[in-house]
Amino acid sequence: MTKNIEGYIIKYNRPSKPFVMPNGKRVYEIIPQDAFKQSVDDINAGKYQATADLEHETDALNQLGITGSNLTLENRPDGVFMRMSLLPDSNISDELFARIRAGVVKGLSINAKFNPTQEPSYKTVNGDYIRTMPSPMELRGFAITADPAYPDAQVSVAEGSFKRSLSAAEITQLSKEIEAIERTRYYNLWGFALGVR
């Protein structure tokens, strides 16, 4: 069984969960549209690789994917979309896939850098702050997490994950069953018409 997962690692112009400041004010963070477009283009051109890991644990045992291998990224008008084939014959992949399939784990969290010479912009809405991050930003990867900062960044089981190729023996058996059905249909149609009982 193939085990593919997919989802948006970030949705543009959608607020994060609030960060509460010491004064009690809440700050919502926003990534502007196409902030990662150039970075995703560079990744897809092979200029560098982005990685996927579990809960931002970057050691080898928790690394789930890397671009150019089992991970693809696509910049879309509404965000950055990923699709990944979980590694076969892996206990971590098997358990993670089961948790995603059950909806127990469904969050994604970006790993990104922005230019330190550029400052985020702020505005006040109903006493809270909206912080818009500077663009462009550099995407380094993402993590699958149970507690994402951006609630719209979610992962799910990809369509077709439960499909698999038939073996040669299964194809032979299926062909025999189809042939038997066709013979039965032929007899029922023409045998009845000719008065055969």
N, C-alpha and C positions, 0 to 999 in steps of 0.2 A: 504494500500500500504506500503510495506516495504521500508525503507529509509536507504540504505546502501551506505557508501562512502568508497573509498580506494585510496591508492597512496603511493608514496615513501616519507617518512619524511626526508630522506637524501639519496643522491646518493654518493657513495664512489668515491674518486679521481676526483670529478668534482668541478670546482671553484665556489666560492661564487661571489656575486656582489662585485665590488671593494670598499674597504674602503679608503678614501682619507686622507692622512696624512697631517699635517700642512705644510710640505715642498713640497706638491704637488704630492708626490709619491703615487702610488696606491698599495694597499695590497689585494691580493686575498687569501682567506682561503680555505684549502682543508682538508677533513676528510679522513684519509687513510682507505684502505680496511679492513673490519672486526673490525674496532675500537669499534663497539658496540656489537660484537658477544657475548662476555661473559655476558655483561649486559642484552641483550635480553634473553639469556639462563636463567639467574637468574630470570628475570621477569616471563618467562614462567614456571619456576619451582615453582613459588609462593613465592620467597624469598622477594620480594617487589613489589609494584605496580607502573605502569606508568600511567599518566593521559593525557587527551586531553582537551584543553580549547580553548576559543575564544580570539585571539589577546593577548595571554599571561596574560589575566585577570584570576587570580586563585581563585577568590571568588566562592562560591557555585553556584551562578546563571549563571556563565559563564563556568562551568565545563560540558563538553560534553560527556566524557567517561572515563573509567578506566579499566585497564586490570583485567581479572577475571570476568568481567561483560559483557560489550558491546564492548570491544576493544581487538583486537588481534594484535600482532606484530610478524614479521618474519624477521630474518636476512638472506639476500640473497647475492650472490656473488657481486652484483652491488649496494647494499644498504639495508636499513631497510624499509620493506613494512608494511603498516598498513591496517586494514579493521575494520570499525566501523559501528554499527547499531545506528543511531540517535534515541534518546528517543522518544517514541510515545506521542501523545497528548501534545506536547510542542510547544509553539509559536516560541521560539528561534530555535528549530530544524526545524520546518516547513519553516521559513524564510531562514535559512542557507542552507537547502537542495535546495530551489528554486534558491538561488544565485549561489550555486555550479553547479546546473543543467544548468543554463544560462551562466556559465563561468565568472560571475562577480567576484566571489571569487574562487581562485584556488591554493593558496599558502599554504605551510606548513613550520613551523619553529620549529627547535628542541630546547628542554630544556635539557642541558647536563652539566656535570661537568668533568673536567680532573684533574689528579693528579698534585697538585701545585708543587711537587718536580720534575716534568718533564717539560722540556721547549719545546715549538714548535721549529721546524727547519725552516730556511729561505733560500731561494735562489733568485737570481735576474734573471729576464727574461725581456729583452728589456727595462731595466730601472725600471721595476716594481718588487714588491716583491711577492713571493709565500710563504705563511706561512702554513706549514703542521702541524696539531695539533697532540699532542702526543697520543699514543695508548697504552693500552685500555682507553676508556672513559666510563663514567657512564651516561646512558640515563635515564632522569627523566620523560620525556614526550615530548609533542609537542603542538603547537598551530596552529589553522587554521587562516590564515592571508591573507590580501590583498597585503602585501608587504614583501615577504619572502627574507631572506638573500641569500638563495641558489635557483636560478631560476629553477633548475631541480627538486626541491621538490614540487610536485604538487598533488592536490587532485581532484578526479572526482567522478561522480555517478557510483556506482558499477553495473556491469551487473546483471540483474535480479531484480533490485530495484522496477521495476514497476509490477512485478508478484505478485499475491496474491492467496490464496487458495479459491476455489469455495465453496459457501455455499451449504447446502444439497438441498435447493430448486433449485439452479442453476444446480446442478448435475442431479436432476430429470428431469428438463426441457431439458437439453442437451441430456439426454438419450432418451427422447421422440422424439426429433428432429432427432437424429441419426436413431432411429427405423423407423420413417416415411420415411426418405431418403432410407433406406434399402428396405422397402416395395415398394417404387416407382421403385427402380432399379430392383427388382424381377419381377414386373409387366411388365416393359418395355422390359426386356430380354425374359421372358417366355410367356408373353401375346402376344408379337409380333410373336414369333416362332410358337405359336399354332393358330395363325390367329384371336386372340381375338381383337375386336375393341371396 
